[in-house]
Amino acid sequence: MAEQDYEVRIEGHVPTEALLAELRDVRIAQHEFRTVLSGRFVDQADLYGFLNLLRSYGLEVVEVRRITVAEDPAEDAADGLDEDREVEER
């Protein structure tokens, strides 16, 4: 099974340096009231392990999205998409 890209939105900010070290290759974008963590997971067990890690730090997960990256940007333009990826909510 191919790896999947996901965005995980949590309430508030990532609180500690210890957690940041455990997040591996996850990208972090902090906003005023929420933090978006983006990463690639090999399967659902890997994703659930990541979500359990967040929960163990007392972080509230408010949304999880699977991100589908478009393979052909020209195809997206033909479909009228403004971004180079589609978001598929789960």
Summary of the structure (lengths in Angstrom):
residues: 90
radius of gyration: 14.5
end to end distance: 18.3
largest distance: 44.8
contacts: 211
relative contact order: 0.24
helix: 29%
strand: 38%
